[in-house]
Amino acid sequence: MVALGAATLFLVAVLLALGTWQVHRLSWKLDLIARVDQRVHAPPAAPPGPGQAVTAAADEYRHVAVSGSFLNDREALVQAVTDLGPGFWVMTPLRTAEGDVLINRGFVPSDHRDPATRAAGQIAGPTRVVGLLRITEPKGGFLRSNDPAANRWYSRDVAAIAAARGLGNVAPYFIDADATPNAGNWPAGGLTVIVFPNSHLVYALTWYALALMLAGVACWVVRDEVRARRASVGAGVAPASAARPVS
């Protein structure tokens, strides 16, 4: 009985700890959502220079604006599935006064993979891009690795795309262009999906409920055992747990 009680107390403590951990995670997630929302809706500002380090916690989804000229002949197409269907992200280097920045100009369907089919949208000369700063996506997508040699891209890996396109001083991030229309409608920008799954409250309540249920069951068992002992003592019979074999 003592061992069972100790095990029950340990399990209740574990469940309470898990519930408390989820409460802390909930607080962190709400703070993250608030910070990202503030960044997204802030006036566009200059992004960090190519030589500056960036982190997801401090920089992702910053609203930025950058000026330069597109290197359209060095674009890379990254496979994508969007609200507009399957196709590709058009990743084009933008040459600025400080170096190159990889721009996700937006989505094109498979039948507009060839730049010749969207020539009107191939901006030449100085231009200004407004969008959201994004963190590089190294190596590839789920179960599919980028293959630079075959020009197959499954993630927006800044370093790998820059190396494959012969770029030098490149910023360690890319920018998702906003929904400003391009001539000919392609690429289609402004498709950044900002979603932070937030089920921490449900998880916390679940762990706490399990702890409460386990504690309730333990109390019921203890109460039942106490009643059985009292009944046995009152009848002048030793409880089963106190019985001894007769030699």
C-alpha positions, 0 to 999 in steps of 0.5 A: 500500500505504501509503495502504491501510494508513493507511485501515485504521488510520483505520477501526480507530480509528473502530470502537474509538472507537464501541465505547468510546463504547457502553461509556460509554453502558452505564455511563450507562444502568446508572446511570440504571436504578439511580437510577430504581429507587431513586426508584420504591421510595423512600417517597412524598414531597411533589413540587416546588411549581408554581413549581419547575423539574423535569428528567427527569434529577433528578425523573422517576419520583420517588415522590410524594404530594400532597393536594387536591381534584379538578376533575373538570369540567376533566379531559382525555382523552389517547389511549392504548394500554395492556395493557388495550387502547386508550382514554384517560388521564384527566388531572384537575387536583388543586387543592392549597394551593400550586396545581394539579397535573395527575394522570393518574388512570389508563386508561379504555376508549372505552366509559367515555370519558363521565364519566357512565359512571364516576360512582362513580370521580369523587372529590369532596372532599379526597383524597390521590394517591400516584404517580410524577412524570412530565415533560410531553410537549409538542406531541403524539404520533408524527405527530399533534399535539395539537388543543386547539380540538377537544379532541383530545389525543395526549400529556400536554402539561401547559401545553397542557392547563392553558391549555385548561382555564383553569388558572393556577398549574400545576406543570410536570409531571404525576403518574401515580396508583398502582394504588389502586383507584377506585370502579367500577374506573375509571380504572385507575391504576398502569399506568406503564411504566418501560422503558429499552432497554439494548443498549449492550453488544451494540453495543460488542461489535459495534464491537470485533469489527468492529475486530478483524476489520478489523485481522486482515484487514489483517495477513493482507494485509500478511503475504501481501504480505511473503511475496510480496516475499521469494519474489520476491527469493529467486527473483531476480525483482522483485516486481510492485509494483517492476516498471518499464516498459521503454522 
